Amino acid sequence: MTEGAIETRLTPRTGATGWHAESVHVAGWRTPEGARIPAGYRWQYTRYADRRHETRESCLQEGDLREAAAKDGAAGVDKLVRHQQAQLTKWYDALDEFISSVHATEALPGWVAPVVGDELKDWHRTREFLTSAVMKYHHGDVAPRPDTVFATLGFEFSTTRFELAPDH
């Protein structure tokens, strides 16, 4: 294992001699994010990070839907939105599996709340972008919407900006 953002996992080959190497997408354990995960739980987090990496995508915007429509019509838009929905479901399921894997006692370990909170903020932000893109694509800019930066909701008023940071 390395200390970088991509680590290598070695597993014995099934029915053959030797090892199978695969990349694991996690923050290095010495980074502030990685250091939050106790050594005894790194395997569970690594499995989650692997699954999340495969499903996490950029935040969809209305322009992405317009591009899909220009290329493949309504079917292209539908396909893109359904793909994004499926990715969000897989990401959420991976997070649920991670939580279950570290929930050995009645109460979750204290380190879990900030880790899961950060992941949920990312998930929620991605979901918010999807729903906003769909609404804007189908109905135009129907109302002022908060911009979402790292899961903080920011509202622009004529004289000030008001920010709400969701609780975990």
C-alpha positions as CSV (number, residue, x, y, z in Angstrom):
1,M,0.0,0.0,0.0
2,T,1.1,3.5,-0.7
3,E,0.2,6.8,1.0
4,G,-1.1,8.5,-2.1
5,A,-4.6,9.1,-3.5
6,I,-4.6,5.8,-5.4
7,E,-3.4,2.8,-3.5
8,T,-2.7,-0.7,-4.7
9,R,-4.6,-3.7,-3.3
10,L,-3.1,-7.2,-3.8
11,T,-5.4,-10.2,-3.6
12,P,-4.5,-13.8,-4.3
13,R,-5.6,-15.1,-7.7
14,T,-8.4,-17.6,-7.6
15,G,-7.3,-21.0,-9.0
16,A,-3.8,-19.8,-9.9
17,T,-0.6,-18.8,-8.4
18,G,0.3,-15.2,-8.0
19,W,-1.4,-12.0,-7.1
20,H,-4.0,-9.7,-8.7
21,A,-3.2,-6.0,-8.3
22,E,-6.0,-3.4,-8.5
23,S,-6.1,0.4,-7.8
24,V,-8.1,1.7,-4.8
25,H,-9.2,5.3,-4.9
26,V,-8.9,6.8,-1.4
27,A,-7.3,9.7,0.2
28,G,-3.9,9.0,1.6
29,W,-4.1,8.0,5.2
30,R,-1.9,10.8,6.2
31,T,-4.1,13.5,4.7
32,P,-6.6,15.2,7.0
33,E,-9.5,13.3,5.4
34,G,-7.7,9.9,5.5
35,A,-6.4,10.4,9.1
36,R,-10.0,10.5,10.3
37,I,-10.4,6.8,9.5
38,P,-9.0,4.6,12.3
39,A,-6.6,2.0,11.1
40,G,-9.0,-0.8,12.1
41,Y,-11.7,0.5,9.8
42,R,-9.6,1.4,6.7
43,W,-10.6,-1.8,4.9
44,Q,-14.3,-0.9,5.1
45,Y,-13.7,2.7,4.0
46,T,-11.5,1.5,1.1
47,R,-14.3,-0.7,-0.1
48,Y,-16.7,2.3,0.1
49,A,-14.3,4.6,-1.7
50,D,-13.8,2.0,-4.4
51,R,-17.6,1.8,-5.0
52,R,-18.1,5.5,-4.7
53,H,-15.3,6.3,-7.2
54,E,-17.1,4.1,-9.8
55,T,-20.4,6.0,-9.4
56,R,-19.4,9.5,-8.5
57,E,-19.8,11.9,-11.4
58,S,-19.7,15.6,-12.1
59,C,-22.7,17.7,-11.2
60,L,-25.2,17.6,-14.1
61,Q,-26.3,21.0,-15.4
62,E,-29.1,22.1,-17.7
63,G,-26.5,22.6,-20.5
64,D,-25.7,18.9,-20.3
65,L,-29.3,18.1,-20.9
66,R,-29.5,20.5,-23.9
67,E,-26.4,18.8,-25.4
68,A,-28.0,15.4,-25.0
69,A,-31.2,16.7,-26.6
70,A,-29.3,18.2,-29.5
71,K,-27.4,14.9,-30.1
72,D,-30.1,12.2,-29.4
73,G,-33.4,14.0,-28.8
74,A,-35.7,13.4,-25.8
75,A,-34.4,9.8,-25.6
76,G,-30.9,11.1,-25.0
77,V,-32.1,13.4,-22.2
78,D,-34.0,10.5,-20.6
79,K,-31.1,8.2,-20.8
80,L,-28.7,10.8,-19.2
81,V,-31.1,11.6,-16.4
82,R,-31.8,7.9,-15.7
83,H,-28.0,7.2,-15.7
84,Q,-27.4,9.9,-13.2
85,Q,-30.3,8.6,-11.0
86,A,-28.8,5.1,-11.1
87,Q,-25.3,6.5,-10.2
88,L,-26.8,8.4,-7.2
89,T,-28.6,5.2,-6.0
90,K,-25.3,3.1,-6.3
91,W,-23.4,5.8,-4.4
92,Y,-26.0,5.9,-1.7
93,D,-26.1,2.1,-1.4
94,A,-22.3,2.1,-1.1
95,L,-22.5,4.6,1.7
96,D,-25.2,2.6,3.4
97,E,-23.0,-0.5,3.1
98,F,-20.1,1.4,4.7
99,I,-22.2,2.6,7.6
100,S,-23.5,-0.9,8.2
101,S,-20.0,-2.3,8.1
102,V,-18.8,0.0,10.9
103,H,-22.0,-0.1,13.0
104,A,-20.9,-3.0,15.3
105,T,-22.5,-1.6,18.4
106,E,-25.7,0.2,19.2
107,A,-24.1,3.6,18.7
108,L,-21.9,4.5,15.7
109,P,-18.3,5.3,16.5
110,G,-17.7,9.0,17.0
111,W,-15.5,9.4,13.9
112,V,-18.2,8.1,11.6
113,A,-20.5,11.2,11.8
114,P,-18.1,13.7,10.2
115,V,-17.0,11.2,7.6
116,V,-20.5,10.3,6.6
117,G,-21.6,13.9,6.9
118,D,-19.1,15.0,4.4
119,E,-20.0,12.2,2.0
120,L,-23.7,13.0,2.3
121,K,-23.0,16.7,1.5
122,D,-21.3,15.6,-1.7
123,W,-24.1,13.2,-2.5
124,H,-26.8,15.8,-1.8
125,R,-25.0,18.4,-3.8
126,T,-24.8,16.1,-6.8
127,R,-28.5,15.2,-6.4
128,E,-29.4,18.9,-6.1
129,F,-27.6,19.7,-9.3
130,L,-29.5,16.8,-11.1
131,T,-33.0,18.0,-9.9
132,S,-32.2,21.6,-10.7
133,A,-30.9,20.7,-14.1
134,V,-34.1,18.7,-14.9
135,M,-36.4,21.5,-13.6
136,K,-34.6,24.2,-15.5
137,Y,-34.5,22.1,-18.7
138,H,-38.2,21.3,-18.7
139,H,-39.6,24.5,-17.1
140,G,-37.0,27.3,-17.5
141,D,-35.5,29.2,-14.7
142,V,-38.7,28.9,-12.5
143,A,-37.4,30.6,-9.4
144,P,-34.3,31.8,-7.7
145,R,-32.4,28.8,-6.5
146,P,-29.6,28.7,-4.0
147,D,-26.2,27.9,-5.3
148,T,-24.7,24.9,-3.7
149,V,-21.0,25.0,-2.8
150,F,-19.7,22.1,-0.7
151,A,-23.3,21.5,0.4
152,T,-23.7,25.0,1.9
153,L,-26.8,26.6,0.5
154,G,-26.2,30.1,-0.5
155,F,-29.0,32.6,-1.1
156,E,-28.4,35.9,-2.9
157,F,-30.6,38.8,-1.8
158,S,-30.5,42.3,-3.1
159,T,-28.2,43.6,-0.3
160,T,-26.6,40.5,1.2
161,R,-25.8,36.8,0.9
162,F,-27.3,34.4,3.4
163,E,-25.7,30.9,3.8
164,L,-27.2,27.9,5.5
165,A,-24.8,25.0,6.4
166,P,-26.9,21.8,6.9
167,D,-26.4,19.8,10.0
168,H,-25.1,16.2,9.7
